[in-house]
Amino acid sequence: MTTRTGGHTSRSGAIERRSGPFVTERRRYVTGLSSGAGMSVAFAVAQSAYFAAAGSVEGLPYSETASAVGFFCSNPGSFKPVSADAVAMQTEQQRPEEHRPIAIMALHSRNDCVVNILGSESIRDSWIRRYGLSPTAVAGKIELEDTQTAVEMLRTVL
């Protein structure tokens, strides 16, 4: 499958429509780590009518280029403006059913030297801008001191 903006997405069994009482659009989620996080964001935009929510761990915003990957802490990468990301999202979503905002969670470490934390902040900000959401209602940061705290927090949520 080719998206309207020229990117390629996979139509694997993971996103083929399935029938049955336990598989609904309210129960389909997509998530990924690093490059997979970028794909989960792309799927969330290109297939927003299909997914209930998306998760990105150390990922990049929709339509971001390779220049955002820094590889070294001294080079944080170069990101597109959030407004450009939001326009690219809107361009991708042409059918009315695709205009539905789905929940997204972006997780990022402050110590990631390959993809700067600006990646997740841009995901958050482009989502807010694209869908006209209130920043106070949807955006938040949780500062965690260590991995153990993060694992304990996830256990209480799950």
N, C-alpha and C positions, 0 to 999 in steps of 0.2 A: 504494500500500500504506500502511496506517495501522498504526503500532506499537501495542502494547497500552497504552502510556502516553499515547497521543494524538498523538504526533509523526508526521510524514509522511516516508516514504522513497520513493525512486524505484526502480522495477523496470525500469531501462533494460537494454539489451543487455549492459552491463558486469557485471551480476550474475545474468543469466538462466543457468540451468544449461545447460551445454554438455557434449557427450560427446566422447570421444576420448582417446587415450593421453597427451596432453600437458597436458590441463586436468583437474586433480584438486584436491581440497580442500587438498592439501599445497602447491599452487602458485598459489593465488589470494590476492592482496594488495590492500589498500585503503589509500590515503594521500591527504592533502590539506594545503593551506596555508590558515591563517586560518579562514574560514567552512567551507572544504572540509575542514579538519582536524577541525572539530566534526562534520561529516557522516561522516568516516571513523571517528571514535570511535563515533558512533551506529550506523553499519553494523556495526562490530566487535561491538557489544553485541547489536543486533537480529538479526544474521545470523551469529552466532559459529560455527554449524555449517557455514557456507559458506566462510569465509575462514581462511587459515593464519596471517596476521599483519596488523597494521595499523600505520600511521605517522601521527603528528600533528605538524605543524610550526606552531608558534604557535597552538595550538588550545585549546579548552575541554573540560572533562570532560563525560561523559554527563549529560544532564538539567540542565545549567547554564543560568541565565537571562541575559538581556541586561544585568543589573546587574553582571555580571563584566567587562564591557567598559568600560574606563576612559576612553579617548580622550586623556587627558593624563597625563603622568608624575606629577603631583601627586595624581591620583585613580587609585589602583591597581585600582579596581573592588571589588565585594563578592561573595565566593564563598560558595556553600553549604558546609556542613560535609562532609568526605569521607564520613562515615557516611551522609548523605542521598544522595550520589551512588551509593554502594554498594547501598543499599536500592533505589534506582530501577533500577539495573542488574539486581538480583535479581528485581524485579517484572517487568521486561521479559522475562526468560529463564525461562519457565515449563515448557517441554518439556525432558526430560532431555538431549537432544542439544545444547541451548543452554547447558548448564552448563559446557561445555568452555572452559577459559581459552585464549585465543589470545595469541601474543606481540604486544606493543605497544611501539613506540618513540616517545617524545615528545621532540621537539627544540624548543628555545626560546632566544631571545636575552634577555640580561639588560637590553638597551636597548629592548625593545618597550614603548612607552607606551600602546598600545591594549589589548593583552591581556597582563596581568602574567604573569611567570614562574610565579606561583602556579597558573596554569591547567595547565601541564604537570606541575607537582608534584602537583596534585590528580588528574590522570589517573593518574599513577604510583601514588599512595597509594590511590585508589579501586579500582584493579585489584588491588593487593595485598590490600586488605580484602575485596573481593567474592569473590575466589577462594581466600582463605586462604593466600596465598603468603608465602614468607619474604622479608622486605625485603632481606636481605643477598645473597640468591641472584639477585634480579631487578632491583634498583634500583641505579643508579649515576649519577654525574655526571662529565662530562668537561669540564674548563675549557679553552676554546680562546681564544687571544689574538686571532686575527684570522680573516677569512674564508678566506684562503689556506690556513691550517692545517686548517680544516674540510674544504676541498676535497681537500687531500692525504690526509687521514685517510679520507675516503670512497673515494677511489681505491684505497687499500690494502685496504679492506674488500671492495669490489666486485671 
